Amino acid sequence: MKQFAQIPLLIALGVVALLLFVLNGTGGQNPLGALVALAQSDAPDGAYHIDIDPDDFVRTIDNKYLPLIPGTTYIYEGQTAEGLERIEVTVLHKTKRVMGVKTTVVRDTVYVDGVIVEDTLDWFAQDKKGNVWYFGEAVDNYEDGVLVDHEGSWEAGVDGALPGIAMWDDPKEHLREQYRIEYYPGFAEDMAKILSVEEKVTVPYGSFDDVLKTMEWTPLEPGVLEHKFYAEEIGLIKVVALDTGETIELIDIIQPADDENDDNDNDDDDDNAHDDQTVR
C-alpha cells in the first residue's frame, strides 16, 4: 500500500483542489474512476433507517426544484446507442398510500424509436418542511413492444425497503452531502450529491440560470454516474450519463387544462394501471 503521508504537501493539496474543481463542474475531463471515488468517499456505514409519520406529510408537492402539479406532462428526448429515446412524464390525478402516506402517482413512459420499452408509476410525497420523498415504483418492462417483466419494482415498507429523498427543500443546505434516493437492499440503492445551485443550462425548452446540479449513482452498478439538472419552478431539465456522454433534455411541458381538477384526490392504493404487479 502507498504511504500517502510521504507525498509532498503541495502536491497533495493540488490533487484535492483539482478533484474539487472537477466536482464543481467547472473543470475539464476527468477519469470516471476518480468521480466514482469522490461519489462514494463518504458512503454511510451500517444499515439505513428512517422513521415515517404520515402526519408529517402534506397533499401538495410544490418544491421549487421538483413541483409535481397533477395534469402536467414533461417531455424529454435524446439520442442513445439504442436510438432516439423519448420520455413522457405525467403527474397523474391519482394517489397511492404507501407506509400510510398518501403519495402522488407520476407516470414515466420511455420509448426508443417510437417503441415502448418501459412504463413506470413512481410514488412521491412532500413533507411539511418541503422535502420531496420517493416511496417506490411499479415497473413494466417491454421488449419489442411486448411486456416481459416488472424488474425494478419496489415499495417502501415492503421487504425492508424504505423511502429516500428525491429533492431537498433547500438544496444549498445540503451541498456535498451524500443522501439516499431509494433503499431496497440489493435492488434499488440510488444515491446522490448536490454539486451546485448556480449552473447555467440551455435545453430545447429554454435557457435557465441558478440551476441545481446533482450527481447520482448506485453501488449496484459501479462506474455508472449521472449528472442531473433542475430548474426552479420547472423541475428536471437535463440528464447526462457520464460513462457514455448520452444526454436527455427537456423539449416541452404540457400544462394542465384550465378545467382540470387540481385536487389530485383520486384515492387510492391500487387506483393505477399496474394493479397486477408484484414488488420484487
C-alpha positions as CSV (number, residue, x, y, z in Angstrom):
1,M,0.0,0.0,0.0
2,K,1.3,3.5,-0.8
3,Q,2.2,5.7,2.1
4,F,0.4,8.9,1.2
5,A,1.9,10.7,4.2
6,Q,5.1,10.8,2.2
7,I,3.6,12.8,-0.7
8,P,4.8,16.4,-0.6
9,L,2.1,18.6,0.9
10,L,1.8,20.9,-2.1
11,I,1.1,18.0,-4.4
12,A,-1.5,16.5,-2.1
13,L,-3.2,19.9,-1.8
14,G,-3.1,20.3,-5.6
15,V,-4.8,16.9,-6.1
16,V,-7.5,17.8,-3.7
17,A,-8.1,21.1,-5.3
18,L,-8.3,19.6,-8.8
19,L,-10.9,17.0,-7.7
20,L,-13.0,19.7,-6.0
21,F,-12.6,21.8,-9.2
22,V,-14.0,18.9,-11.3
23,L,-16.7,18.1,-8.8
24,N,-17.9,21.7,-9.1
25,G,-18.5,21.1,-12.8
26,T,-16.0,23.8,-13.8
27,G,-13.1,21.6,-14.7
28,G,-12.2,19.6,-17.8
29,Q,-12.4,15.9,-18.4
30,N,-11.6,13.7,-15.5
31,P,-11.3,9.9,-15.4
32,L,-14.6,8.3,-14.4
33,G,-12.9,6.3,-11.7
34,A,-12.0,9.5,-9.9
35,L,-15.6,10.6,-9.9
36,V,-16.8,7.3,-8.6
37,A,-14.3,7.5,-5.8
38,L,-15.5,11.0,-5.0
39,A,-19.1,10.0,-5.1
40,Q,-18.6,7.1,-2.7
41,S,-15.9,8.6,-0.5
42,D,-18.4,9.3,2.4
43,A,-20.6,6.2,2.0
44,P,-22.6,5.7,5.2
45,D,-21.7,2.9,7.5
46,G,-24.3,0.4,8.6
47,A,-28.0,0.0,7.6
48,Y,-30.2,2.8,6.5
49,H,-33.0,3.7,8.9
50,I,-35.8,6.3,8.6
51,D,-39.0,6.8,10.6
52,I,-42.0,7.8,8.6
53,D,-45.0,9.5,10.2
54,P,-47.9,10.1,7.8
55,D,-48.9,13.2,9.8
56,D,-45.6,14.8,8.7
57,F,-46.7,14.9,5.0
58,V,-48.8,17.3,3.0
59,R,-51.0,16.8,0.0
60,T,-49.4,19.2,-2.5
61,I,-45.9,18.8,-4.0
62,D,-44.7,22.4,-4.6
63,N,-41.0,22.1,-4.0
64,K,-39.4,24.7,-6.3
65,Y,-37.0,22.3,-7.9
66,L,-39.5,19.4,-8.2
67,P,-43.0,20.7,-8.5
68,L,-45.4,17.9,-9.3
69,I,-48.7,19.5,-10.4
70,P,-51.4,17.0,-11.4
71,G,-52.1,17.1,-15.1
72,T,-48.6,18.3,-16.1
73,T,-46.6,16.3,-18.7
74,Y,-42.9,16.8,-19.2
75,I,-41.4,15.5,-22.5
76,Y,-37.7,14.7,-22.8
77,E,-35.7,13.4,-25.8
78,G,-32.1,12.4,-26.5
79,Q,-30.1,10.2,-28.8
80,T,-28.8,7.0,-27.3
81,A,-26.9,3.9,-28.6
82,E,-30.2,2.2,-28.9
83,G,-31.9,5.0,-30.9
84,L,-33.9,8.2,-30.2
85,E,-35.2,8.0,-26.7
86,R,-38.3,9.8,-25.7
87,I,-39.6,10.1,-22.2
88,E,-43.0,11.3,-21.2
89,V,-43.5,12.1,-17.5
90,T,-47.1,12.8,-16.4
91,V,-48.2,13.8,-12.9
92,L,-51.5,11.9,-12.6
93,H,-54.7,12.8,-10.7
94,K,-54.1,9.7,-8.7
95,T,-52.7,8.8,-5.3
96,K,-51.3,5.7,-3.7
97,R,-51.0,5.1,0.1
98,V,-47.5,3.9,1.0
99,M,-46.4,3.4,4.6
100,G,-49.6,5.3,5.5
101,V,-48.6,8.3,3.4
102,K,-50.8,9.4,0.5
103,T,-48.4,9.7,-2.3
104,T,-48.8,11.4,-5.7
105,V,-48.5,9.0,-8.7
106,V,-46.3,10.0,-11.6
107,R,-46.2,8.0,-14.8
108,D,-42.9,7.7,-16.6
109,T,-43.0,6.1,-20.0
110,V,-39.9,5.5,-22.1
111,Y,-39.9,5.0,-25.9
112,V,-36.9,4.2,-28.2
113,D,-37.5,4.9,-31.9
114,G,-41.2,5.1,-31.1
115,V,-41.4,1.7,-29.4
116,I,-42.3,1.5,-25.7
117,V,-39.5,0.0,-23.5
118,E,-40.6,0.9,-20.0
119,D,-43.8,2.2,-18.3
120,T,-43.4,3.1,-14.6
121,L,-45.6,4.5,-11.9
122,D,-43.5,6.4,-9.3
123,W,-44.8,7.5,-5.9
124,F,-43.8,10.8,-4.4
125,A,-44.8,12.8,-1.3
126,Q,-43.7,16.1,0.3
127,D,-43.2,16.6,4.0
128,K,-44.1,19.7,5.9
129,K,-40.6,21.1,5.6
130,G,-40.8,20.9,1.8
131,N,-38.6,17.9,1.2
132,V,-39.9,15.5,-1.5
133,W,-39.6,11.8,-0.7
134,Y,-39.6,8.9,-3.1
135,F,-41.6,5.9,-2.0
136,G,-41.1,3.4,-4.8
137,E,-42.2,2.4,-8.2
138,A,-44.2,-0.1,-10.2
139,V,-42.4,-1.0,-13.4
140,D,-43.5,-2.6,-16.6
141,N,-40.5,-3.6,-18.9
142,Y,-41.1,-4.2,-22.6
143,E,-39.1,-5.9,-25.4
144,D,-40.2,-5.3,-29.0
145,G,-43.3,-3.6,-27.5
146,V,-44.3,-6.7,-25.5
147,L,-44.5,-6.7,-21.7
148,V,-41.8,-9.1,-20.3
149,D,-41.4,-8.4,-16.6
150,H,-41.6,-6.0,-13.7
151,E,-37.9,-5.9,-12.7
152,G,-37.0,-2.8,-10.8
153,S,-40.3,-2.6,-8.9
154,W,-40.2,-1.8,-5.2
155,E,-42.4,-0.3,-2.5
156,A,-41.3,1.4,0.7
157,G,-42.4,-0.6,3.7
158,V,-42.3,-3.9,1.9
159,D,-39.5,-6.4,2.4
160,G,-37.2,-3.9,4.1
161,A,-37.5,-1.2,1.5
162,L,-37.5,2.4,2.7
163,P,-38.2,5.8,1.0
164,G,-35.4,8.3,0.2
165,I,-35.1,12.0,-0.7
166,A,-36.0,12.9,-4.2
167,M,-35.4,16.7,-3.6
168,W,-34.4,18.7,-0.5
169,D,-36.5,21.8,0.4
170,D,-33.3,23.9,0.5
171,P,-30.6,22.2,-1.5
172,K,-28.0,24.8,-0.6
173,E,-28.0,23.5,2.9
174,H,-27.0,20.0,1.6
175,L,-24.1,20.8,-0.7
176,R,-21.6,17.9,-1.0
177,E,-23.8,15.9,1.3
178,Q,-24.5,12.3,0.2
179,Y,-28.0,11.1,0.6
180,R,-30.2,8.1,-0.5
181,I,-32.9,8.5,-3.1
182,E,-34.2,4.9,-2.6
183,Y,-33.4,2.0,-0.5
184,Y,-34.3,-1.6,-1.2
185,P,-31.1,-3.5,-0.5
186,G,-29.7,-5.4,-3.4
187,F,-32.3,-4.0,-5.8
188,A,-32.8,-0.2,-5.5
189,E,-29.9,1.8,-3.9
190,D,-29.7,5.1,-5.9
191,M,-27.7,7.8,-4.1
192,A,-26.9,11.4,-4.9
193,K,-24.9,14.6,-4.0
194,I,-25.7,18.2,-4.8
195,L,-22.8,19.7,-6.6
196,S,-24.1,23.3,-7.4
197,V,-27.1,25.5,-7.3
198,E,-25.6,28.1,-9.7
199,E,-25.4,26.4,-13.1
200,K,-26.5,28.0,-16.4
201,V,-28.1,25.4,-18.7
202,T,-29.8,25.6,-22.1
203,V,-32.0,22.9,-23.4
204,P,-34.5,22.8,-26.3
205,Y,-37.3,24.0,-23.9
206,G,-35.3,27.1,-22.9
207,S,-32.3,28.7,-21.0
208,F,-32.1,28.7,-17.2
209,D,-30.0,30.3,-14.5
210,D,-29.4,29.2,-10.9
211,V,-29.9,25.6,-12.0
212,L,-29.4,22.8,-9.4
213,K,-26.8,20.2,-10.4
214,T,-26.6,16.7,-8.8
215,M,-24.5,13.6,-9.3
216,E,-26.3,10.3,-9.0
217,W,-25.0,6.7,-8.8
218,T,-25.8,3.3,-7.3
219,P,-23.3,0.9,-5.7
220,L,-25.2,-1.8,-7.6
221,E,-23.7,-0.5,-10.9
222,P,-20.1,0.7,-10.2
223,G,-18.9,3.2,-12.7
224,V,-22.3,4.4,-13.8
225,L,-22.9,8.0,-12.8
226,E,-25.3,10.7,-14.0
227,H,-25.4,14.5,-13.7
228,K,-28.9,15.8,-13.4
229,F,-30.0,19.4,-13.7
230,Y,-33.1,21.0,-12.1
231,A,-34.5,24.5,-12.9
232,E,-36.6,26.5,-10.4
233,E,-40.4,26.1,-10.8
234,I,-39.8,23.6,-13.6
235,G,-38.0,20.5,-12.3
236,L,-35.7,18.2,-14.2
237,I,-34.4,19.7,-17.4
238,K,-31.4,17.6,-18.3
239,V,-29.7,14.3,-17.6
240,V,-26.1,13.4,-18.7
241,A,-24.7,9.9,-18.4
242,L,-21.0,10.4,-17.6
243,D,-19.9,6.9,-18.8
244,T,-21.4,7.3,-22.3
245,G,-22.0,11.0,-22.7
246,E,-25.6,10.4,-23.7
247,T,-27.9,13.3,-22.9
248,I,-31.6,13.6,-22.3
249,E,-33.1,17.1,-22.4
250,L,-36.5,18.7,-21.7
251,I,-38.2,19.6,-25.0
252,D,-41.7,20.5,-23.9
253,I,-44.1,20.9,-21.0
254,I,-47.8,20.3,-21.4
255,Q,-49.6,22.2,-18.7
256,P,-52.9,21.0,-17.2
257,A,-56.1,22.3,-18.8
258,D,-57.8,25.1,-17.0
259,D,-60.8,22.9,-16.2
260,E,-58.7,20.1,-14.7
261,N,-59.2,19.3,-11.1
262,D,-56.0,20.3,-9.2
263,D,-57.0,18.4,-6.1
264,N,-55.3,15.2,-7.1
265,D,-57.6,13.2,-4.8
266,N,-58.4,10.1,-6.8
267,D,-57.6,8.0,-3.8
268,D,-56.1,5.4,-3.6
269,D,-53.9,2.4,-3.2
270,D,-54.5,0.3,-6.3
271,D,-56.0,3.0,-8.3
272,N,-53.4,2.8,-11.0
273,A,-52.6,1.0,-14.2
274,H,-50.2,-1.6,-12.7
275,D,-52.6,-3.2,-10.3
276,D,-51.3,-6.7,-11.1
277,Q,-47.7,-6.1,-10.4
278,T,-45.8,-7.7,-7.6
279,V,-42.9,-5.9,-5.9
280,R,-39.6,-7.7,-6.2
